[in-house]
Amino acid sequence: QVRLVESGGGLVQPGGSLRLSCAASGIIISIYHMGWFRQAPGKQRELVARISSGGGATNYADSVKGRFTISRDYAKNTLYLQMNSLKPEDTANYFCNAIGLSNNYWGQGTQVTVSS
């Protein structure tokens, strides 16, 4: 059974930082394209960042470039999202995603709220 379990969300002030984690079981993340998506109330789910299998090429939404960093730890089979200089508009539920040749898995999400 495949599970993606996100953690690390919470309430943070503008300008603050959070690190999200996505612990994977049932798959080996090194052979999947991994990504972080987010969905704010009343809005569509959008890609935040992704990292390709193998070589690990990354790409980011324009809105988070220079502030967020996606990474992975093979030993822990875990995906991360380091979020710095957080803004109120970053407030959303953040989801971990794994895409394989014929599979697409999602976590349950972790809420990030940026507010003073």
Secondary structure, 3 states (H helix, E strand, C coil): CCEEEEECCEEECCCCCEEEEEEEECCCHHHCEEEEEEECCCCCCEEEEEECCCCCCEEECCCCCCCEEEEEECCCCEEEEEECCCCHHHCEEEEEEEECCCCEEECCCEEEEECC
